[in-house]
Amino acid sequence: MDLTLDENQSAIVELARKILEEKLPPDRLRAIEASDEWFARDVWAELASAGLIGVALPEAVGGGGFGVLEACLLLEEIGRAVAPVPYQATVMLGALPIAEFGSEAQRARDLPGVVSGDVVLTAGLLEPGDACEAAVPATTAVREDDAYRLNGEKWFVPFASAARRILVPASTGDGVTVFLLDPAAAGVSLDRVETTSHEPQWAVMLDGVKVSANDVLGSPGEGAAIVEWIVERALAGTCAMQAGVSDKALRLTAAHVSEREQFGQKIATFQAVAQRAADAFVDTQAIILTARQAAWRLGAGQRATTELAIAKYWAADAGQRVAHAAQHLHGGIGVDTDYPLHRYFRWTKVLELSLGGAAIQLDRIGAALADGDAGLDA
């Protein structure tokens, strides 16, 4: 497995980094965080005009025809810039599943708008008391002629208020079905919750919401496999963002300790500082490499269940170590909200717990090993 970026992948990374660095300096991020929307719409539009939003979508809908790995490389750059844009929600949770499982009508309705930046999508995977088992939802759907009635609630749904469609898994009498829900439909209510990173997420309440049978994603009753497919891509995207967050936090720290003087010397020359930074470097490289390995396997159509758990373990466990090391080595300036480091600490805490923290991932890895079903390459 060669994880060296090819020419196209390097171009995607360079273009995304240029746009995000130019458009999202710290003062702009501060203004967006103070707003109600938490969405850099102008940056989203520029990413669309550069062909980056649709980079992983099929050419038939105007996309770039690349895959999950390229999407995750873009998410690394979004993590480095702590960019308030709905790429994870729109592409990993919404557009890729529709491209894979949707009907021609569903693809034609939603995906060209995603590529152009006009359509935001998302998915409601988590529920109250959920132990990250999105494929066994408590939300129910009852067939009613040529439609369904949905009842239940989904928690921590990103960008729900801006979305054209929310992918909602629900239990039916014959299994799990995934629905393409219009958040403006009667019976849908959205309750805003602000996360540690200041990103607003949403509790989506469903009270007898009518959804057409034409808005079923895939086949009725066969949605559990679709949900697992979505969760895998969501995990890959989460790990990729943490890779970018940790890398940038480490680079900020390296610059700081190289300039900061104490007792007439740069603090980077102090042994304890150098060792702490070196440990953070090793952790960051592990996060990047395990995240890219898992994304590569998904993109290559290979089984990646255990590799995703390993990547998420490193993203959660090593990610918080890097964040704490960065804060420690910055001293008091690290907690100053006029200095950019605090955003990386906040994002790390949210990403650490998203779709299961380190302990949950270790349980999954251990269970796979005990069953002889880890699927790891020799």
Secondary structure, 3 states (H helix, E strand, C coil): CCCCCCHHHHHHHHHHHHHHHHHCCHHHHHHHHHCCCCCCHHHHHHHHHCCCCCCCCCHHHCCCCCCHHHHHHHHHHHHHCCCCCCHHHHHHHHHHHHHHHCCHHHHHHHHHHHHHCCCCEEECCECCCCCCCCCCCCCEEEEECCEEEEEEEEEEEECHHHCCEEEEEEEECCEEEEEEECCCCCCEEEEEEECCCCCEEEEEEEEEEEEEHHHEECCCCEHHHHHHHHHHHHHHHHHHHHHHHHHHHHHHHHHHHHHCEECCEEHHHCHHHHHHHHHHHHHHHHHHHHHHHHHHHHHCCCCCHHHHHHHHHHHHHHHHHHHHHHHHHHHHHHHCCCCCHHHHHHHHHHHHHCCCCHHHHHHHHHHHHHCCCCCCCC
